[in-house]
């Protein structure tokens, strides 16, 4: 049966994705430590999202696909480090958007998500622009096949941050 041939491909892809996530997080955490901040890759990802707009924990959860309780702990840690703050919505007291503080903005300027020394940047450079672009396009297409994938791809299709 043709369907049976997809199992090994799916398993291998999941392993590669897990390894890539590990490499991405290590690179980000090393860059942050070099700037004197000890925050996780998840916390950095939250800060990345908050650069462009204030978001509630529910909105962050929907975009990242993490459980609310995990995100609450991460946002609490960012607040303790004075990198983010919970605000109140004057039109809806139940809504508490989270935004970057001046210290959080400064960190994002000092420690961008990708630099030329980043292993991801170097690996993509070694692949060449055509292959790297093809890989990105295939991953984007794959993501759209997941539940809420179209939404996530749509949110990611905004203007890329400047390095």
Beta strands, then each sheet from edge to edge (+ up, - down):
strand 1: 84-86
strand 2: 98-100
sheet 1: 1+ 2-
end
